[in-house]
Structures are given as structure tokens and as C-alpha cells.
Amino acid sequence: MRRTVFTWMLTLLALAGATVAAADEKVSFEVKAPMVVARGEAVRVEFSLNAKPDEGSFAPPSFEGFDVIAGPAESQGSSIQIINGQMTRSSNYTITYVLLPQQEGNFTIDAATVRVGKSEYRTKPLPVEVVDEGKGGGEAERPAAGRSGDVQQQVAKDDILLRMILSRTTAFKGEPIRATLKLYYRVNLRGDGGSKFPSFNGFWAQEIEQEAQPQRERYNGKVYETQVVKEYLLYPQQSGELTVEPAELNVVAQVIVQSPNLDPFFGGGHEVYDVRRSLRTAPVKVTVRDLPAGAPESFGGAVGRFTMASNAPSTELTANSAATYTIKISGTGNLSFVQAPKLTLPGSFEQYNVKTTESMKTTAAGTTGYRQFEYPFIARAEGEYEIAPVEFTYFDPATKQYVTLSTARLPIVVAPDAGGGGAAQVVTGLSKEDVKLLGQDIRFIKLGRGNLRLQGRPFMGGTLYFVLLAAIVAAFAGAYVALRKRIRERRNAVLMRGKRANKVAVQRFRAAAGYMKQENRHAFYEEMLRALWGYMSDKFNIPVANLTKENVREELHKRGVAPELSQRFSEIISRCDEAQYSPLAGARMCDVYNEGVDFISKLESVIKK
């Protein structure tokens, strides 16, 4: 009873965890329908939702161009998966309609809406092409083909297309262009057989990471399934007419052909053929215009739309103290090419290398993010100064104008150094490396003679130094002597073990003889095996666990033992093993005992020679 209650509790907890997992699952609402249908052919349209919708919240589209002959038919289901002890539960809710096309042409199944909880979800509009009767089924079975060459004719030239689509074909130098390599197909594709992508000569190319799902689009009056193969962001680096070279892609299409030789009732009726196609995009011309003349001096090649923010240092500093002036440029465009604006400091200020930090993300509109520039400097001399405004200019392609951003003038008052450094001295020629904690680890050089005196005696060469050195040498010598002694003792232990092997074997033989008198077969043969294996282990310094007949035979051969004697050891061991576990074995205990004692005696005489 307790076990039953416990099992029910575990089941309820698992189902509760699965319910929470299902609640956290991302809701998706999709529509499925054939891409090409024939006029007069019924069309099945399914709206799938991976969650249960609110009651009465589903709003179907108008289905313009179609007659609704059945539906809505609702169905739902759920599944539970347990993988590595983790249980997940998924739900599926489907609403199905059956439509009948009214006429030929291209139609769109508009978006349907549904509400789950507090959120509303919409499907994407789905194009459907309606053709003459007998010409439908772009992805269905084709008419029978007499030869494999006829199968090639089943895939029309415009059934599979490869296009290079540019967001613009006229751009300014440095203005980003989105290039999308897209595959269009109206037949089933099994895979690709190789590709070759453009080198984009004259452009600086950056690939956009994307996980695009297949979409349905209308092109040249036909409906296609489309898949983005690659997507790039191109930045023209020179003016004039540039060419995006063709891209190449090899694909394999699957054609399902009706076969008159196979009966559909028995699972036949069609055959599947592979049709290979080599696709190639057309070269695309891009006209790159040079930027307008009259660019301000602060323009460094930035193209896009940007903002500039500054973090100015304190207006009151101390001579020989450090400070940092920070400029942050944010926006969208060719942000990777944005350079640090020029910061002009007074002559008595010492400036160090600019530190750059950035955070950028490549999008279809361009590179978005920011670049931050930190200008560390040291005010060397006291007085009143003014830092001139920092200017940054970029070109805006939308307005076709240069835009200049500027910071405010910064007055700075430098007070005398309390540490006593020379107020009017400016040191030049220093190495301008990256500086950390400038106000603490870099100080102006003190002039004049320093008052230096020795404090304490050095440790090196003193009495304590030599005492410690002698102790270290003595400890090393003691460790060496102890190690040598341990090695000798270990060698002696191995030697003694080999010498005592015969004595130990004799003691075990005596114990075996006692068991023989008691007619205790199992104990007798067990003691005989201990005597024989133990002797070999002690004699050759091999752990018993590692002993086998083969390595014993090798050790005996190394010591000049005749093969017949080695074979005799293996036979005695085998007879003991058989007799120990098989009471019907014919060997007598006295015979085995005598052979074992005789073998050890002969082996001792051979090894001692």
C-alpha cells in the first residue's frame, strides 16, 4: 500500500514538472498548405499551435479566392518524453479547413490570429498558386517517364533558381549593402553537392549570422519555397562600377514518378529519381559613388548615422596627476572603420596611447553598437588651461550630407603639486605605453641631490644566509642517503624473497599433504595451486595477480629451463584446476602431490646451476 502511494506521488510530481516545462515552451502558430494546386482540386489547410488556445479566440482568414467545403475541424494531442531522467511534455492543437479554388491564379491565405493567455499570435501570409487541371502538384507525383533521360525533363529550368539579391545597386563609398544569396525551388530537394561563393572584389565583406527558416514567396508569377543560403554585409572600398561575381551551387532534386508496373495497393505505384542541377547566379553590377567634396577636416571615413558622448575629466587637477578623457561613438554604419577622433591637449600635458573598447553586432542595416576611446594624460605644470572641443564627422547617406558632432570646451585649472615636483618642468622623450593608475605609479622626476642612507644590512652574505644555505645542503644530503638506503633494502627484500621461495613452497606442500590425508580434495588442490603459483611469484618477483602460464614459461626460458620442464608446470596447474572443480577428474591426489614436489626440486637444481 505504501509503495502504491509513493508511486502515485512520484507520478504527480513528474506530471507537474512536465506541465511547467510545457508552460515555459515558446508558443508557435503556423499554417501549412500545398504550394501549387490544380483548379478543382481540394486544398487542405492546417493551422498548428503548440499550446491550447483560449476558448473562441481563433480568428480564421477570409480565404479569398477559395470556397470552404469543410471545416473548421479541431484536433489536439499531447506527448511526453523522458530523456536522461528529464521529462518534457508537448501539446499540439490543429484546426483544419478543406478549400476549393475558384479560379486559376496566385492567391494568398491571409494571417489567422489566436490568443493564448495574454498574448496574441498570428500566422504569416501564405502564397498558393492555382493552375490548370492536370498541371498541379508541383511537389506531388509526376507522370510516368519511359527512360531516365525523361526524368530530367520533369524538373523545369525555372523550378530551381539561385539569386543574388542586393538591398541597393547604387551606394556611396563605405555605405553598407545587404547581399542575400537565396535559393528558390518548386520541387523536393535532397541536398547540395558543392558550392562556390563570390570573393567580393572591391568590397569589404562581413557575413551575417542567420538561422533563416524556409519561406514561401512569389517570384515571376510563380510561388516558390525559398531558403537563404548566405547573407553578407558589403562595404564598397572604391568608387566606380563594381561587380559581384556569380555564386555557384549544385543541388539534388527528388522526382516522384508514377510507375504503371507497381500496384499502389501493395505499397508501390511510384518511383523516386534524383535529378542534379548546377545553379549559377547572374553577375550584379553596383555603382559606387564617391563621397561629396568639401569634407571637414575631422572626417575619417565614417558612413552611416552616429551619436557622440563624452566623459570629461575633472576641471581641477594637481600637477603631475593623471586623468582620462573618454569619447564614445554609437550608431549604425561602417562602425568598424571609425577611428579615434583627434584630442588636442595643451603643450604641458603629456598624452599616452589611446585605449579602445567596442561592442558591435552585424545586422542587415549595418554594423550597430559603439566604439569607446579613452585618452589618458598627465598634467605636468600648474596653471589655467583649456581643452579644445573634440570633433567627429560622418557622412549620412540618407541626407547626402556631412554631419559634425562636437563636445564642449573644457577649462582645467592645474594646482601645484603637493609632492614638490618642479612646477614648470616638462619631461619629454618618455616611452608612451599603456598606463594604469597614472596618478599613483608615475611621478615627476625629483630634481637635486637626494639624501639617501643605508637602513639595515643586506640579507645576502650575512650569517643567517650561510646558516640557511648549510641547512639546505645538509637536508639534501640526508635525503639522498635515505633514498639510497631504501633502494638497497628493497633490492635485499627481493633477493630474500627469491631465496625463501623453496621454503615457503615446502610449507604449503606439507599443508596440502595434511588435506590429502583428510581426503579433502578441494582444500588439497587449492593448497597445491598456492604452492606452485606462490613459488613462481616469490622466485621471479612477479605479483600473483599478474602470473599466467605464458609469462611463467617465458621466465623459465630466460633462465635456461628445458621446454619439457616448463610444459610439466603447465600440465600440473591444469590438472589441479580440473580436479578442484571436477570431482570426476581421474588424477589421484598422491600423484599430483608427488609431481608437484618433484617439479620444484628439479627446478631448484636447474636454477642454482
MOJO-V265651 format. One record per pair of residues at least 12 apart in sequence whose ideal C-beta (glycine too) atoms are under 6 Angstrom apart, sorted by the first residue. I is the first residue (numbers start at 0). J is the second residue. If there is no record, write none. Layout:
# MOJO-V265651
{{I	J} {I	J}}
This chain:
# MOJO-V265651
{{13	86} {17	86} {17	88} {20	87} {21	88} {26	50} {26	115} {27	49} {28	48} {28	113} {28	120} {28	122} {29	47} {30	46} {30	122} {30	125} {31	45} {32	44} {32	125} {32	127} {34	137} {34	222} {35	128} {35	135} {35	137} {36	129} {36	135} {37	130} {37	132} {37	135} {38	100} {38	103} {38	129} {38	132} {39	132} {40	135} {41	97} {41	99} {42	98} {43	97} {44	96} {44	98} {45	93} {45	95} {46	94} {46	111} {47	93} {48	92} {49	91} {50	90} {50	115} {51	92} {52	113} {52	115} {53	114} {56	113} {56	114} {57	113} {58	112} {59	111} {60	108} {60	109} {60	111} {62	98} {64	101} {64	106} {65	98} {65	100} {66	99} {67	96} {67	98} {68	97} {68	99} {69	97} {70	95} {70	96} {70	97} {71	94} {71	96} {72	95} {73	94} {74	93} {75	92} {76	91} {77	90} {100	129} {103	129} {104	129} {105	128} {105	217} {106	127} {107	124} {107	126} {108	125} {109	124} {110	122} {110	124} {125	215} {126	215} {126	217} {126	222} {128	222} {137	185} {138	187} {140	255} {140	257} {140	269} {141	153} {141	254} {141	256} {143	257} {143	259} {144	256} {150	254} {150	272} {151	274} {153	254} {154	186} {154	252} {154	274} {158	185} {158	186} {159	184} {159	276} {160	183} {161	182} {161	248} {161	278} {161	280} {162	181} {163	180} {163	246} {163	280} {163	283} {164	179} {164	181} {165	178} {165	283} {168	285} {169	286} {170	235} {170	287} {171	288} {171	290} {171	396} {172	235} {172	238} {172	287} {172	289} {172	290} {173	234} {173	302} {173	333} {174	302} {174	396} {175	232} {175	234} {175	365} {176	233} {177	363} {178	231} {178	233} {179	230} {180	228} {180	229} {180	246} {181	225} {181	227} {182	226} {182	228} {183	223} {183	225} {184	224} {185	223} {186	252} {187	253} {188	250} {188	252} {189	251} {189	253} {190	251} {191	249} {191	250} {192	249} {193	249} {194	248} {195	247} {196	246} {197	243} {197	244} {197	246} {201	237} {201	241} {202	233} {202	235} {203	234} {203	236} {204	231} {204	233} {205	232} {205	361} {206	231} {207	230} {207	232} {207	361} {209	230} {211	227} {213	226} {232	361} {234	333} {235	287} {238	287} {238	289} {240	284} {240	286} {241	285} {241	287} {242	282} {242	284} {243	283} {245	279} {245	280} {245	282} {246	280} {247	279} {248	278} {249	277} {250	276} {251	273} {251	275} {252	274} {253	271} {254	272} {254	274} {255	269} {255	271} {256	270} {257	269} {258	270} {290	394} {294	401} {295	392} {295	403} {297	390} {297	392} {298	392} {299	338} {300	336} {301	337} {301	393} {302	332} {302	333} {302	394} {303	330} {303	331} {303	332} {303	365} {304	330} {304	331} {304	395} {305	328} {305	330} {305	393} {306	329} {306	330} {307	328} {307	391} {307	404} {308	327} {309	326} {309	406} {310	325} {311	409} {312	324} {314	411} {315	412} {316	378} {316	413} {317	414} {317	416} {318	381} {318	413} {318	415} {318	416} {319	416} {319	420} {319	443} {320	438} {321	377} {321	437} {321	438} {323	373} {323	375} {324	374} {325	373} {326	340} {326	372} {326	389} {327	369} {327	371} {328	370} {329	369} {331	364} {331	365} {331	367} {332	365} {334	359} {334	366} {334	368} {335	366} {337	370} {339	353} {339	372} {340	389} {340	391} {342	374} {342	389} {343	387} {344	376} {345	384} {347	379} {347	380} {347	425} {348	376} {348	378} {349	377} {349	379} {350	376} {351	375} {351	431} {351	434} {352	431} {352	433} {353	372} {353	374} {354	373} {355	372} {356	371} {357	370} {375	434} {375	437} {377	437} {378	413} {379	425} {380	422} {380	423} {381	413} {381	414} {381	415} {381	422} {382	413} {383	412} {384	411} {385	408} {385	410} {386	409} {388	405} {388	406} {388	408} {389	406} {390	403} {390	405} {391	404} {420	443} {421	446} {493	540} {496	537} {497	538} {500	534} {500	537} {500	538} {501	603} {504	530} {504	534} {504	599} {507	526} {507	529} {507	530} {508	530} {508	596} {510	526} {511	523} {511	526} {511	527} {515	588} {523	588} {524	575} {524	578} {524	579} {527	575} {527	595} {528	575} {532	546} {535	551} {539	554} {548	569} {552	565} {558	606} {560	605} {567	598} {571	594} {571	595} {574	586} {574	591}}
